[in-house]
Amino acid sequence: MRCVACIACGRVLCASRYNEPDHDGSWVPPDWAASQWARMEQLQDLTGAQVVGPCVSNYGNGLWWLNTWTANCTALYGRPCRCVRT
């Protein structure tokens, strides 16, 4: 299992595993990311900080990754994952 590293950046939770997860060097499968997102939401609820959504690239696989992640979130939780879109 992969670890989700989080740093409280003021009032925003920054998750290093979700920075450009669509790139080869930092690839995270969108289904795995969706399955772990409940942890991010729990941190958001506990700290009151906002969770920044996965920051994907604006080219190549970025849109595919984000759409697949959103579809997986909806399938798992019955709704899109909660986050601030950047």
MODELLER restraints for C-alpha pairs under 7 A, 6 or more apart:
rsr = mdl.restraints
at = mdl.atoms
rsr.add(forms.Gaussian(group=physical.xy_distance, feature=features.Distance(at['CA:4:A'], at['CA:15:A']), mean=6.73, stdev=0.5))
rsr.add(forms.Gaussian(group=physical.xy_distance, feature=features.Distance(at['CA:4:A'], at['CA:17:A']), mean=5.89, stdev=0.5))
rsr.add(forms.Gaussian(group=physical.xy_distance, feature=features.Distance(at['CA:5:A'], at['CA:15:A']), mean=5.66, stdev=0.5))
rsr.add(forms.Gaussian(group=physical.xy_distance, feature=features.Distance(at['CA:5:A'], at['CA:16:A']), mean=5.79, stdev=0.5))
rsr.add(forms.Gaussian(group=physical.xy_distance, feature=features.Distance(at['CA:5:A'], at['CA:17:A']), mean=6.59, stdev=0.5))
rsr.add(forms.Gaussian(group=physical.xy_distance, feature=features.Distance(at['CA:6:A'], at['CA:13:A']), mean=6.47, stdev=0.5))
rsr.add(forms.Gaussian(group=physical.xy_distance, feature=features.Distance(at['CA:6:A'], at['CA:14:A']), mean=5.62, stdev=0.5))
rsr.add(forms.Gaussian(group=physical.xy_distance, feature=features.Distance(at['CA:6:A'], at['CA:15:A']), mean=4.49, stdev=0.5))
rsr.add(forms.Gaussian(group=physical.xy_distance, feature=features.Distance(at['CA:6:A'], at['CA:16:A']), mean=6.51, stdev=0.5))
rsr.add(forms.Gaussian(group=physical.xy_distance, feature=features.Distance(at['CA:7:A'], at['CA:13:A']), mean=5.91, stdev=0.5))
rsr.add(forms.Gaussian(group=physical.xy_distance, feature=features.Distance(at['CA:7:A'], at['CA:14:A']), mean=5.43, stdev=0.5))
rsr.add(forms.Gaussian(group=physical.xy_distance, feature=features.Distance(at['CA:7:A'], at['CA:15:A']), mean=6.63, stdev=0.5))
rsr.add(forms.Gaussian(group=physical.xy_distance, feature=features.Distance(at['CA:8:A'], at['CA:14:A']), mean=6.41, stdev=0.5))
rsr.add(forms.Gaussian(group=physical.xy_distance, feature=features.Distance(at['CA:11:A'], at['CA:49:A']), mean=4.41, stdev=0.5))
rsr.add(forms.Gaussian(group=physical.xy_distance, feature=features.Distance(at['CA:11:A'], at['CA:50:A']), mean=6.21, stdev=0.5))
rsr.add(forms.Gaussian(group=physical.xy_distance, feature=features.Distance(at['CA:12:A'], at['CA:49:A']), mean=4.94, stdev=0.5))
rsr.add(forms.Gaussian(group=physical.xy_distance, feature=features.Distance(at['CA:12:A'], at['CA:50:A']), mean=4.66, stdev=0.5))
rsr.add(forms.Gaussian(group=physical.xy_distance, feature=features.Distance(at['CA:12:A'], at['CA:51:A']), mean=5.83, stdev=0.5))
rsr.add(forms.Gaussian(group=physical.xy_distance, feature=features.Distance(at['CA:12:A'], at['CA:52:A']), mean=6.84, stdev=0.5))
rsr.add(forms.Gaussian(group=physical.xy_distance, feature=features.Distance(at['CA:13:A'], at['CA:49:A']), mean=6.17, stdev=0.5))
rsr.add(forms.Gaussian(group=physical.xy_distance, feature=features.Distance(at['CA:13:A'], at['CA:50:A']), mean=5.97, stdev=0.5))
rsr.add(forms.Gaussian(group=physical.xy_distance, feature=features.Distance(at['CA:13:A'], at['CA:51:A']), mean=4.91, stdev=0.5))
rsr.add(forms.Gaussian(group=physical.xy_distance, feature=features.Distance(at['CA:13:A'], at['CA:52:A']), mean=6.44, stdev=0.5))
rsr.add(forms.Gaussian(group=physical.xy_distance, feature=features.Distance(at['CA:14:A'], at['CA:51:A']), mean=6.84, stdev=0.5))
rsr.add(forms.Gaussian(group=physical.xy_distance, feature=features.Distance(at['CA:14:A'], at['CA:52:A']), mean=6.37, stdev=0.5))
rsr.add(forms.Gaussian(group=physical.xy_distance, feature=features.Distance(at['CA:18:A'], at['CA:54:A']), mean=4.75, stdev=0.5))
rsr.add(forms.Gaussian(group=physical.xy_distance, feature=features.Distance(at['CA:18:A'], at['CA:55:A']), mean=6.35, stdev=0.5))
rsr.add(forms.Gaussian(group=physical.xy_distance, feature=features.Distance(at['CA:19:A'], at['CA:54:A']), mean=6.08, stdev=0.5))
rsr.add(forms.Gaussian(group=physical.xy_distance, feature=features.Distance(at['CA:19:A'], at['CA:55:A']), mean=5.11, stdev=0.5))
rsr.add(forms.Gaussian(group=physical.xy_distance, feature=features.Distance(at['CA:19:A'], at['CA:56:A']), mean=6.77, stdev=0.5))
rsr.add(forms.Gaussian(group=physical.xy_distance, feature=features.Distance(at['CA:20:A'], at['CA:26:A']), mean=6.63, stdev=0.5))
rsr.add(forms.Gaussian(group=physical.xy_distance, feature=features.Distance(at['CA:20:A'], at['CA:55:A']), mean=5.25, stdev=0.5))
rsr.add(forms.Gaussian(group=physical.xy_distance, feature=features.Distance(at['CA:20:A'], at['CA:56:A']), mean=4.41, stdev=0.5))
rsr.add(forms.Gaussian(group=physical.xy_distance, feature=features.Distance(at['CA:20:A'], at['CA:57:A']), mean=6.02, stdev=0.5))
rsr.add(forms.Gaussian(group=physical.xy_distance, feature=features.Distance(at['CA:21:A'], at['CA:27:A']), mean=4.67, stdev=0.5))
rsr.add(forms.Gaussian(group=physical.xy_distance, feature=features.Distance(at['CA:21:A'], at['CA:28:A']), mean=4.95, stdev=0.5))
rsr.add(forms.Gaussian(group=physical.xy_distance, feature=features.Distance(at['CA:21:A'], at['CA:56:A']), mean=6.31, stdev=0.5))
rsr.add(forms.Gaussian(group=physical.xy_distance, feature=features.Distance(at['CA:22:A'], at['CA:28:A']), mean=6.76, stdev=0.5))
rsr.add(forms.Gaussian(group=physical.xy_distance, feature=features.Distance(at['CA:22:A'], at['CA:56:A']), mean=6.17, stdev=0.5))
rsr.add(forms.Gaussian(group=physical.xy_distance, feature=features.Distance(at['CA:22:A'], at['CA:61:A']), mean=5.96, stdev=0.5))
rsr.add(forms.Gaussian(group=physical.xy_distance, feature=features.Distance(at['CA:22:A'], at['CA:62:A']), mean=5.80, stdev=0.5))
rsr.add(forms.Gaussian(group=physical.xy_distance, feature=features.Distance(at['CA:22:A'], at['CA:65:A']), mean=6.18, stdev=0.5))
rsr.add(forms.Gaussian(group=physical.xy_distance, feature=features.Distance(at['CA:30:A'], at['CA:65:A']), mean=6.08, stdev=0.5))
rsr.add(forms.Gaussian(group=physical.xy_distance, feature=features.Distance(at['CA:30:A'], at['CA:68:A']), mean=6.15, stdev=0.5))
rsr.add(forms.Gaussian(group=physical.xy_distance, feature=features.Distance(at['CA:30:A'], at['CA:69:A']), mean=4.64, stdev=0.5))
rsr.add(forms.Gaussian(group=physical.xy_distance, feature=features.Distance(at['CA:31:A'], at['CA:69:A']), mean=6.02, stdev=0.5))
rsr.add(forms.Gaussian(group=physical.xy_distance, feature=features.Distance(at['CA:31:A'], at['CA:72:A']), mean=5.82, stdev=0.5))
rsr.add(forms.Gaussian(group=physical.xy_distance, feature=features.Distance(at['CA:34:A'], at['CA:69:A']), mean=5.76, stdev=0.5))
rsr.add(forms.Gaussian(group=physical.xy_distance, feature=features.Distance(at['CA:34:A'], at['CA:72:A']), mean=5.89, stdev=0.5))
rsr.add(forms.Gaussian(group=physical.xy_distance, feature=features.Distance(at['CA:34:A'], at['CA:73:A']), mean=5.17, stdev=0.5))
rsr.add(forms.Gaussian(group=physical.xy_distance, feature=features.Distance(at['CA:40:A'], at['CA:51:A']), mean=6.93, stdev=0.5))
rsr.add(forms.Gaussian(group=physical.xy_distance, feature=features.Distance(at['CA:41:A'], at['CA:82:A']), mean=6.77, stdev=0.5))
rsr.add(forms.Gaussian(group=physical.xy_distance, feature=features.Distance(at['CA:44:A'], at['CA:50:A']), mean=5.90, stdev=0.5))
rsr.add(forms.Gaussian(group=physical.xy_distance, feature=features.Distance(at['CA:44:A'], at['CA:51:A']), mean=6.16, stdev=0.5))
rsr.add(forms.Gaussian(group=physical.xy_distance, feature=features.Distance(at['CA:50:A'], at['CA:83:A']), mean=6.96, stdev=0.5))
rsr.add(forms.Gaussian(group=physical.xy_distance, feature=features.Distance(at['CA:50:A'], at['CA:84:A']), mean=6.73, stdev=0.5))
rsr.add(forms.Gaussian(group=physical.xy_distance, feature=features.Distance(at['CA:51:A'], at['CA:83:A']), mean=5.04, stdev=0.5))
rsr.add(forms.Gaussian(group=physical.xy_distance, feature=features.Distance(at['CA:51:A'], at['CA:84:A']), mean=5.94, stdev=0.5))
rsr.add(forms.Gaussian(group=physical.xy_distance, feature=features.Distance(at['CA:52:A'], at['CA:83:A']), mean=5.44, stdev=0.5))
rsr.add(forms.Gaussian(group=physical.xy_distance, feature=features.Distance(at['CA:52:A'], at['CA:84:A']), mean=4.70, stdev=0.5))
rsr.add(forms.Gaussian(group=physical.xy_distance, feature=features.Distance(at['CA:52:A'], at['CA:85:A']), mean=6.25, stdev=0.5))
rsr.add(forms.Gaussian(group=physical.xy_distance, feature=features.Distance(at['CA:52:A'], at['CA:86:A']), mean=6.99, stdev=0.5))
rsr.add(forms.Gaussian(group=physical.xy_distance, feature=features.Distance(at['CA:53:A'], at['CA:83:A']), mean=4.95, stdev=0.5))
rsr.add(forms.Gaussian(group=physical.xy_distance, feature=features.Distance(at['CA:53:A'], at['CA:84:A']), mean=5.40, stdev=0.5))
rsr.add(forms.Gaussian(group=physical.xy_distance, feature=features.Distance(at['CA:53:A'], at['CA:85:A']), mean=5.20, stdev=0.5))
rsr.add(forms.Gaussian(group=physical.xy_distance, feature=features.Distance(at['CA:53:A'], at['CA:86:A']), mean=6.85, stdev=0.5))
rsr.add(forms.Gaussian(group=physical.xy_distance, feature=features.Distance(at['CA:55:A'], at['CA:86:A']), mean=6.85, stdev=0.5))
rsr.add(forms.Gaussian(group=physical.xy_distance, feature=features.Distance(at['CA:56:A'], at['CA:62:A']), mean=4.99, stdev=0.5))
rsr.add(forms.Gaussian(group=physical.xy_distance, feature=features.Distance(at['CA:70:A'], at['CA:80:A']), mean=5.78, stdev=0.5))
rsr.add(forms.Gaussian(group=physical.xy_distance, feature=features.Distance(at['CA:70:A'], at['CA:81:A']), mean=6.89, stdev=0.5))
rsr.add(forms.Gaussian(group=physical.xy_distance, feature=features.Distance(at['CA:73:A'], at['CA:79:A']), mean=6.58, stdev=0.5))
rsr.add(forms.Gaussian(group=physical.xy_distance, feature=features.Distance(at['CA:73:A'], at['CA:80:A']), mean=5.33, stdev=0.5))
rsr.add(forms.Gaussian(group=physical.xy_distance, feature=features.Distance(at['CA:73:A'], at['CA:81:A']), mean=5.56, stdev=0.5))
rsr.add(forms.Gaussian(group=physical.xy_distance, feature=features.Distance(at['CA:74:A'], at['CA:80:A']), mean=4.86, stdev=0.5))
